[in-house]
Amino acid sequence: MSGFHDILLMKHELLLVISALVIIIADLFYSGNNKSGIINFSLILFFIITVISFVPTGTGNLFGGSFQGSSLTDFMKDILNVAVLIIFLQSESYLKKPENVEKVGEFFAIILMTIVGMDFMISAGDFLTFFIGLETASIPVAGLAAYDRYKSKSAEAGVKLILLSALSSGVLLFGLSMIYGATGSIYFVDIASKITTSPLIVIGFIFFVSGMAFKLSLVPFHLWTADVYEGAPVNVTSFLSVVSKGAAAFIFTIILFTVFKNIVHVWEDVLYALAVLTMTIGNLFALRQDNIKRFLAFSSIAQVGYILLGIMGTGALGMTSMVYFILIYVFTNLAAFGVAAAIYNASGIENISGYKNLYSTNPKLSLLMMLAMFSLAGIPPVAGFFGKFFLFTSAGNKGYFILVLIAVINATISLYYYLMVVKSMFIDKTDTPIVTFKSSVPMRISLVICAIGILSVGFFSGIFEYIMSLSSIIF
């Protein structure tokens, strides 16, 4: 039974690899007019995989501690799986377009293999496994960004992403080499017991944070974000904004809380500066945007600034607040991207100014987008309010009252540009609004899931308490 238990610890990774291989093989049997059949097959398969992944497997480690499995890491992976399932549902109409139908299998397989890398990264017990997982998650995403191969902006997005991702990975790896040189180990447990404030370790840590800051789009490492988000297909942009950022935030928090826990006073000062810059710059740049993808790009940058408040809370409350916020962020951001994707698929419009009078022709989409904007802004009683409340509470619990005040001011500023989207849909008039249209069934299912998440997650206190119980086991 021990061997079977070991296999179950890696159930997320194994199921994803198997499903990717099955989709690639199944894709060979679909051709011509039947090619779109692989979409429904992949959706059903991944739904089954997502449900199975929720089966609890306990705690343990594999490969001499290189792979760490726990109920908390399993829950993080489950959040990512749910997010990917929603993205797959939202991608159905886009993938059925004539120019995309021939490469449908690749779309599903690439995303699944990217998630495998993210899952290994989250369960890493040493920096080698962490880095391999990071690269496995990063490299395929560049191919997704350039998925619209006949569009110059999409190709540009892919090139920018792969070049800057390689640069950031080099910076991060250089930092890890310094930490290895100072401690003589790559294992998290060994490094944690040897971490000091020696110059070599501090410099290595700064390089490590710089590399991770790129993955999280922290200011001033954010300049790639808006260009890549605008050039990539809407569904890929939502994947980058939600899943990639969520996975990076998970492992970043785990490493800070476990490996660098003895130099909290060093990294809290670093994160303090990054949080203020990220929240402020993200909000100020979002004010200027009309393209919905660039708008949500800078919005997501600001949201990551809020996530840093939870990380600075440290301990079980900090971890719980961060995981809880990302769970809410999944439903909120994917609702916004889902509506944007539905509108783009039906009309080709990507600008907020093109949403004028949308409520008169598509009231349900308008209401969902309004809920998403309210949640991103942190307006009660939707879920985003509860997410921000616990992040601010976490930081305030550690005495960062000035930082919380800055965050509240930034949240107030963000109200303006989030409400501008609502104003465009409900108040601004035009003689040529977007025509009434009906989205596909998978798209509607995904939007209903997002709406339920936005309206219910904040009120179910049991979710926060469950995450707290998982975090308390570790701390």
Wavefront OBJ file of the C-alpha trace (Angstrom):
o trace
v 0.000 0.000 0.000
v 2.964 2.292 0.548
v 3.758 2.328 -3.175
v 0.123 3.073 -4.022
v 0.083 5.939 -1.499
v 3.223 7.344 -3.121
v 1.491 7.307 -6.497
v -1.558 9.079 -5.052
v 0.654 11.910 -3.771
v 1.334 12.747 -7.419
v -2.238 12.192 -8.605
v -2.622 15.700 -10.048
v 0.548 15.475 -12.116
v -0.044 11.903 -13.310
v -3.673 12.546 -14.270
v -2.698 15.652 -16.231
v 0.112 13.872 -18.104
v -2.183 10.944 -18.942
v -4.969 13.256 -20.112
v -2.539 15.268 -22.297
v -1.297 12.061 -23.936
v -4.861 10.793 -24.431
v -5.863 14.084 -26.100
v -2.816 13.994 -28.408
v -3.602 10.409 -29.441
v -7.333 11.121 -29.799
v -6.516 14.123 -31.973
v -5.068 11.728 -34.560
v -8.472 10.096 -34.997
v -10.310 13.369 -35.588
v -9.912 14.925 -39.004
v -11.686 17.207 -41.461
v -15.245 18.042 -40.465
v -14.939 15.941 -37.300
v -11.923 17.891 -36.004
v -14.026 20.006 -33.649
v -15.111 16.804 -31.887
v -11.814 16.828 -29.987
v -13.068 19.935 -28.150
v -16.016 18.180 -26.503
v -13.861 15.114 -25.841
v -11.198 17.222 -24.103
v -13.758 19.162 -22.050
v -15.393 15.985 -20.742
v -12.026 14.354 -20.040
v -10.680 17.327 -18.117
v -13.926 17.666 -16.149
v -13.517 14.048 -15.005
v -9.852 14.705 -14.148
v -10.802 17.788 -12.109
v -13.425 15.893 -10.109
v -11.072 12.958 -9.397
v -8.344 15.375 -8.273
v -10.461 16.491 -5.334
v -10.134 13.046 -3.719
v -7.901 13.588 -0.618
v -4.565 11.740 -0.497
v -2.860 12.850 2.717
v 0.683 14.074 3.316
v 4.100 12.728 2.352
v 7.178 13.250 0.230
v 8.837 11.497 -2.700
v 12.291 11.264 -4.265
v 14.167 12.011 -1.064
v 12.116 15.100 -0.265
v 12.218 16.662 -3.750
v 8.445 16.330 -4.027
v 6.277 17.409 -1.088
v 2.605 16.503 -0.948
v 0.122 17.950 1.551
v -3.555 18.808 1.801
v -2.720 22.492 1.298
v -0.696 21.947 -1.894
v -3.468 19.643 -3.174
v -6.011 22.403 -2.564
v -3.829 24.892 -4.458
v -3.664 22.497 -7.405
v -7.434 21.998 -7.246
v -7.916 25.770 -7.541
v -5.718 25.806 -10.655
v -7.644 22.864 -12.158
v -10.983 24.614 -11.632
v -9.585 27.770 -13.253
v -8.334 25.800 -16.271
v -11.690 24.010 -16.609
v -13.448 27.391 -16.767
v -10.923 28.642 -19.348
v -11.454 25.516 -21.472
v -15.217 26.087 -21.401
v -14.719 29.721 -22.425
v -12.377 28.693 -25.257
v -14.869 26.448 -27.053
v -16.262 29.100 -29.431
v -12.810 30.483 -30.181
v -11.388 27.040 -30.967
v -14.239 26.230 -33.356
v -13.272 29.093 -35.655
v -12.039 27.758 -39.053
v -8.524 29.148 -38.579
v -8.140 27.391 -35.189
v -9.909 24.080 -35.600
v -6.852 22.339 -37.079
v -4.725 22.985 -33.978
v -7.266 22.308 -31.243
v -5.424 19.290 -29.832
v -2.254 21.311 -29.384
v -4.147 23.986 -27.421
v -5.402 21.515 -24.812
v -2.143 19.530 -24.630
v 0.040 22.621 -24.176
v -2.103 23.994 -21.352
v -2.220 20.621 -19.604
v 1.566 20.240 -19.743
v 1.936 23.791 -18.472
v -0.244 22.889 -15.487
v 1.937 19.829 -14.850
v 4.916 22.172 -14.490
v 2.968 24.433 -12.137
v 1.917 21.485 -9.981
v 5.493 20.217 -9.690
v 6.568 23.744 -8.816
v 3.999 23.988 -6.008
v 5.056 20.607 -4.553
v 8.800 21.233 -4.919
v 10.966 20.342 -1.945
v 14.187 21.657 -3.469
v 15.209 24.409 -5.847
v 16.031 22.002 -8.707
v 12.495 20.593 -8.816
v 11.154 24.118 -8.391
v 13.171 25.440 -11.342
v 12.319 22.519 -13.635
v 8.641 22.990 -12.806
v 8.928 26.720 -13.409
v 10.462 26.254 -16.853
v 7.985 23.516 -17.768
v 5.235 25.983 -16.909
v 6.834 28.990 -18.641
v 8.096 27.783 -22.030
v 4.805 26.375 -23.461
v 2.969 29.573 -22.492
v 4.988 31.493 -25.107
v 3.558 29.152 -27.748
v 0.059 29.880 -26.458
v 0.668 33.651 -26.592
v 1.586 33.269 -30.289
v -1.381 30.941 -30.960
v -2.914 33.349 -33.498
v 0.050 32.784 -35.776
v -1.290 34.914 -38.622
v -1.621 38.006 -36.425
v 1.510 40.103 -35.952
v 0.520 41.184 -32.422
v 0.160 37.560 -31.340
v 3.568 36.643 -32.771
v 5.052 39.703 -31.079
v 3.490 38.639 -27.756
v 5.051 35.178 -28.031
v 8.513 36.559 -28.843
v 8.396 39.114 -26.029
v 7.236 36.512 -23.536
v 9.884 33.895 -24.386
v 12.761 36.405 -24.421
v 11.820 38.145 -21.183
v 10.930 34.833 -19.538
v 14.396 33.502 -20.412
v 15.999 36.646 -18.974
v 14.038 36.423 -15.740
v 14.800 32.707 -15.406
v 18.504 33.475 -15.812
v 18.331 36.115 -13.083
v 16.441 33.747 -10.788
v 18.867 30.872 -11.437
v 21.827 33.144 -10.706
v 20.267 33.976 -7.350
v 19.666 30.301 -6.585
v 23.306 29.522 -7.394
v 24.378 32.107 -4.809
v 22.086 30.589 -2.188
v 23.455 27.134 -3.013
v 27.024 28.443 -2.758
v 26.316 29.945 0.660
v 24.399 27.003 2.157
v 25.768 23.980 0.257
v 22.296 22.552 -0.397
v 19.339 22.903 -2.747
v 16.800 21.323 -0.356
v 14.372 23.718 1.296
v 14.676 22.110 4.734
v 18.482 22.230 4.736
v 18.643 25.801 3.411
v 16.100 27.051 5.974
v 18.359 25.909 8.834
v 21.412 27.645 7.331
v 19.883 30.920 6.141
v 21.563 34.008 7.567
v 21.852 37.658 6.581
v 25.259 37.150 4.988
v 25.830 39.384 1.927
v 25.918 36.420 -0.478
v 22.554 35.086 0.720
v 20.932 38.528 0.712
v 22.128 39.230 -2.848
v 21.002 35.755 -3.945
v 17.623 36.384 -2.345
v 17.256 39.703 -4.195
v 17.983 37.971 -7.511
v 15.466 35.251 -6.620
v 12.772 37.819 -5.824
v 13.569 39.697 -9.052
v 13.054 36.524 -11.097
v 9.784 35.719 -9.351
v 8.648 39.349 -9.644
v 8.653 38.934 -13.425
v 6.381 35.885 -13.188
v 4.035 37.817 -10.878
v 4.226 41.094 -12.864
v 5.384 43.086 -9.861
v 6.475 46.657 -10.551
v 9.086 47.420 -11.931
v 9.176 43.969 -13.601
v 5.740 44.403 -15.174
v 6.424 46.119 -18.495
v 5.881 42.980 -20.584
v 2.426 42.287 -19.175
v 0.145 44.679 -21.081
v 1.789 44.046 -24.481
v 1.676 40.255 -24.120
v -1.895 40.300 -22.777
v -3.067 42.489 -25.661
v -1.369 40.375 -28.343
v -2.393 36.955 -27.037
v -5.886 35.486 -27.641
v -8.380 36.430 -24.912
v -8.479 32.886 -23.507
v -4.699 32.714 -23.297
v -4.644 36.134 -21.645
v -7.048 34.873 -18.983
v -4.775 31.851 -18.446
v -1.734 34.112 -17.995
v -3.609 36.479 -15.707
v -5.207 33.898 -13.443
v -3.504 30.496 -13.571
v 0.116 31.541 -14.146
v -0.073 34.284 -11.553
v -1.882 32.046 -9.073
v 0.715 29.268 -9.340
v 3.591 31.764 -9.021
v 1.973 33.357 -5.951
v 1.490 29.939 -4.324
v 5.103 28.798 -4.650
v 6.512 32.262 -3.901
v 4.612 32.303 -0.612
v 5.610 28.732 0.259
v 9.310 29.443 -0.331
v 9.236 32.703 1.654
v 7.444 31.067 4.587
v 9.643 27.940 4.676
v 13.079 28.644 3.168
v 13.530 32.300 4.107
v 11.597 32.352 7.378
v 14.748 33.240 9.363
v 15.277 36.490 7.443
v 11.710 37.752 7.540
v 12.917 41.241 8.466
v 14.843 41.384 5.160
v 12.181 40.189 2.753
v 9.330 42.050 4.435
v 11.126 45.341 3.684
v 11.550 44.252 0.056
v 7.905 43.211 -0.271
v 6.751 46.430 1.419
v 8.338 48.508 -1.354
v 7.134 46.148 -4.099
v 3.568 46.172 -2.736
v 3.344 49.976 -2.673
v 4.832 50.318 -6.173
v 2.732 47.514 -7.670
v -0.600 48.686 -6.279
v 0.003 52.332 -7.174
v 1.526 51.941 -10.659
v -0.957 49.228 -11.629
v -3.907 51.433 -10.673
v -2.542 54.582 -12.328
v -1.865 52.829 -15.628
v -5.256 51.078 -15.563
v -6.907 54.518 -15.521
v -5.571 55.181 -19.039
v -6.669 51.967 -20.761
v -9.484 51.455 -23.252
v -8.507 48.023 -24.603
v -10.172 45.522 -22.250
v -7.170 43.155 -22.217
v -4.691 45.933 -21.375
v -7.181 47.210 -18.798
v -7.399 43.813 -17.092
v -3.609 43.431 -17.374
v -2.946 46.510 -15.254
v -5.858 45.572 -13.002
v -4.212 42.190 -12.365
v -0.908 43.929 -11.601
v -2.659 45.987 -8.922
v -4.346 42.851 -7.545
v -0.951 41.167 -7.107
v 0.086 44.188 -5.047
v -2.778 43.370 -2.676
v -1.694 39.719 -2.568
v 1.675 40.854 -1.194
v -0.142 42.211 1.875
v -1.313 38.693 2.649
v 2.189 37.306 2.179
v 3.567 39.927 4.578
v 1.089 38.728 7.169
v 3.220 35.551 7.445
v 2.098 32.461 9.346
v -1.184 30.594 8.937
v -3.335 33.730 8.579
v -1.096 35.131 5.836
v -1.090 31.874 3.868
v -4.848 31.439 4.313
v -5.617 35.009 3.203
v -3.453 34.627 0.102
v -4.986 31.280 -0.969
v -8.514 32.505 -0.228
v -7.982 35.689 -2.263
v -6.655 33.747 -5.260
v -9.681 31.422 -5.117
v -11.927 34.497 -5.317
v -9.666 36.062 -7.954
v -10.135 32.984 -10.164
v -13.913 33.397 -10.341
v -13.792 37.198 -10.560
v -11.153 37.622 -13.240
v -12.410 34.710 -15.347
v -15.903 36.237 -15.261
v -14.486 39.488 -16.668
v -12.385 37.693 -19.273
v -15.292 35.390 -20.124
v -17.590 38.306 -20.902
v -14.780 39.977 -22.888
v -14.223 36.735 -24.842
v -17.945 36.296 -25.534
v -18.214 39.858 -26.851
v -15.063 39.518 -28.950
v -16.183 36.196 -30.466
v -19.544 37.727 -31.431
v -18.496 41.205 -32.547
v -14.702 41.486 -32.651
v -14.842 44.425 -30.184
v -12.059 44.636 -27.578
v -12.401 48.253 -26.452
v -14.336 49.365 -23.381
v -15.730 52.287 -25.379
v -17.332 49.678 -27.641
v -19.384 48.359 -24.688
v -21.638 51.431 -24.680
v -25.293 50.622 -24.087
v -24.461 46.907 -23.806
v -27.138 46.490 -21.129
v -29.913 47.266 -23.624
v -28.910 44.401 -25.927
v -27.146 41.875 -23.635
v -28.334 42.490 -20.057
v -27.085 39.215 -18.574
v -23.519 39.734 -19.778
v -23.644 43.323 -18.529
v -24.780 42.235 -15.066
v -22.044 39.602 -14.809
v -19.374 42.083 -15.911
v -20.716 44.519 -13.305
v -20.429 41.839 -10.606
v -16.852 41.114 -11.724
v -15.927 44.816 -11.603
v -17.515 45.180 -8.148
v -15.601 42.130 -6.919
v -12.283 43.375 -8.319
v -12.932 46.740 -6.678
v -13.764 45.070 -3.347
v -17.323 46.397 -3.077
v -19.489 44.438 -0.586
v -21.251 42.062 -0.551
v -19.515 40.267 -3.456
v -16.584 37.909 -2.831
v -13.813 40.376 -3.696
v -14.675 42.438 -0.612
v -14.057 39.488 1.695
v -10.819 38.616 -0.105
v -9.382 42.112 0.322
v -10.687 42.327 3.907
v -8.706 39.263 4.981
v -5.576 40.421 3.125
v -5.735 43.790 4.898
v -6.463 42.054 8.210
v -3.445 39.811 7.724
v -1.107 42.767 7.130
v -2.681 44.803 9.931
v -2.222 41.872 12.294
v 1.539 42.289 11.830
v 1.413 46.038 12.433
v 1.638 47.262 8.816
v -1.007 49.934 9.309
v 0.579 52.481 6.947
v 0.745 49.835 4.214
v -2.914 48.943 4.795
v -3.808 52.635 4.554
v -1.946 52.899 1.221
v -3.781 49.776 0.026
v -7.163 51.252 1.012
v -6.338 54.485 -0.856
v -5.381 52.453 -3.919
v -8.574 50.415 -3.651
v -10.492 53.705 -3.637
v -8.658 54.872 -6.772
v -9.444 51.564 -8.473
v -13.163 52.217 -7.938
v -12.990 54.911 -10.592
v -11.761 52.790 -13.466
v -13.789 49.718 -12.547
v -16.945 51.833 -12.457
v -16.006 53.361 -15.819
v -16.652 49.935 -17.370
v -20.027 49.762 -15.605
v -20.812 53.319 -16.744
v -20.024 52.400 -20.357
v -22.399 49.418 -20.283
v -25.313 50.922 -18.363
v -25.239 54.718 -18.802
v -23.359 55.713 -21.968
v -25.593 55.748 -25.039
v -24.838 54.942 -28.665
v -26.873 54.413 -31.808
v -24.891 51.288 -32.695
v -24.600 49.088 -29.603
v -23.290 45.531 -29.780
v -26.087 43.455 -31.275
v -27.937 40.903 -29.203
v -26.233 37.522 -29.375
v -26.297 34.174 -27.634
v -23.094 32.548 -26.414
v -22.348 28.838 -26.760
v -23.491 26.420 -24.054
v -19.949 25.825 -22.649
v -19.400 29.609 -22.420
v -22.690 30.057 -20.571
v -21.825 27.217 -18.176
v -18.481 28.854 -17.403
v -20.096 32.250 -16.773
v -22.687 30.682 -14.446
v -19.889 29.000 -12.471
v -18.074 32.341 -12.175
v -21.265 34.128 -11.080
v -21.927 31.522 -8.389
v -18.335 31.850 -7.188
v -18.490 35.656 -7.014
v -21.781 35.648 -5.112
v -21.233 32.707 -2.770
v -17.564 32.201 -1.831
v -17.496 35.250 0.439
v -20.561 34.137 2.388
v -19.440 30.535 2.981
v -17.184 31.067 5.983
v -16.468 27.350 5.970
v -14.193 27.821 2.926
v -11.920 30.265 4.764
v -11.940 28.076 7.868
v -11.074 25.011 5.788
v -8.076 26.767 4.216
v -7.046 27.979 7.681
v -7.131 24.391 8.982
v -4.881 23.277 6.114
v -2.459 26.165 6.705
v -2.366 25.604 10.477
v -1.029 22.069 9.950
v 2.086 23.515 8.247
v 2.663 26.454 10.604
l 1 2 3 4 5 6 7 8 9 10 11 12 13 14 15 16 17 18 19 20 21 22 23 24 25 26 27 28 29 30 31 32 33 34 35 36 37 38 39 40 41 42 43 44 45 46 47 48 49 50 51 52 53 54 55 56 57 58 59 60 61 62 63 64 65 66 67 68 69 70 71 72 73 74 75 76 77 78 79 80 81 82 83 84 85 86 87 88 89 90 91 92 93 94 95 96 97 98 99 100 101 102 103 104 105 106 107 108 109 110 111 112 113 114 115 116 117 118 119 120 121 122 123 124 125 126 127 128 129 130 131 132 133 134 135 136 137 138 139 140 141 142 143 144 145 146 147 148 149 150 151 152 153 154 155 156 157 158 159 160 161 162 163 164 165 166 167 168 169 170 171 172 173 174 175 176 177 178 179 180 181 182 183 184 185 186 187 188 189 190 191 192 193 194 195 196 197 198 199 200 201 202 203 204 205 206 207 208 209 210 211 212 213 214 215 216 217 218 219 220 221 222 223 224 225 226 227 228 229 230 231 232 233 234 235 236 237 238 239 240 241 242 243 244 245 246 247 248 249 250 251 252 253 254 255 256 257 258 259 260 261 262 263 264 265 266 267 268 269 270 271 272 273 274 275 276 277 278 279 280 281 282 283 284 285 286 287 288 289 290 291 292 293 294 295 296 297 298 299 300 301 302 303 304 305 306 307 308 309 310 311 312 313 314 315 316 317 318 319 320 321 322 323 324 325 326 327 328 329 330 331 332 333 334 335 336 337 338 339 340 341 342 343 344 345 346 347 348 349 350 351 352 353 354 355 356 357 358 359 360 361 362 363 364 365 366 367 368 369 370 371 372 373 374 375 376 377 378 379 380 381 382 383 384 385 386 387 388 389 390 391 392 393 394 395 396 397 398 399 400 401 402 403 404 405 406 407 408 409 410 411 412 413 414 415 416 417 418 419 420 421 422 423 424 425 426 427 428 429 430 431 432 433 434 435 436 437 438 439 440 441 442 443 444 445 446 447 448 449 450 451 452 453 454 455 456 457 458 459 460 461 462 463 464 465 466 467 468 469 470 471 472 473 474 475
